């Protein structure tokens, strides 16, 4: 009887030890994956900032000169960062982190570069889960579609033109994947409208805190 009990105890202890070890490995892998994703997104951010606002256009630290706002991507809890470029203290451009919530496979994270006059300096995708070979054509490495935003504004395109061609707009859609470009176009348009409505506040708020 004691021998049977001992075997049960030993098995339970071994099972518990393996469970703890397994949980530890899962936590370790999860942490390493999260760190890698965070590092990749930061690298995409830095590359995107340089691509959207050439360094010769500003003389401030564009990464440090940022504010956090909560009213742009209301469907997420974390505030959105806006990076501000200045030359001799004067506003040059803002790069806004925007999230399109209605991608085919979920959120599409964007950097939207807007010059002081409201013209797009460009748009880049810094994170998404769209279908490879279809929705991933929003990446510049997959196609030049995302480059078509440069130079556009709320002035040189009408409200109706801010849509994919299938919806009567000027932006191409992808064969078999209209949802993805539609989501991006819509979010870029909304971000331009946000900039237009909040331009003075964007460039006047103190760094990081988003307070006057």
Secondary structure, DSSP 4 states (H G I P E B T S, - for coil): -HHHHHHHHHHHHHHHHHHHHHHHHHHHHHHHHHHHHHHHHHHHHHHHHHHHS-GGG--S-TTTSEEEESSSSTTSSSPEEEEEEEETTEEEEEEEEEEEEEETTEEEEEEEEEETTS-EEEEEEEE--PPTTTGGGGSTTT-SGGGGGTT--TTTS-TTTSSBGGGTSSB--BTTBHHHHHHHHHHHHHHHHHHHHHHHHHHHSPTBT---
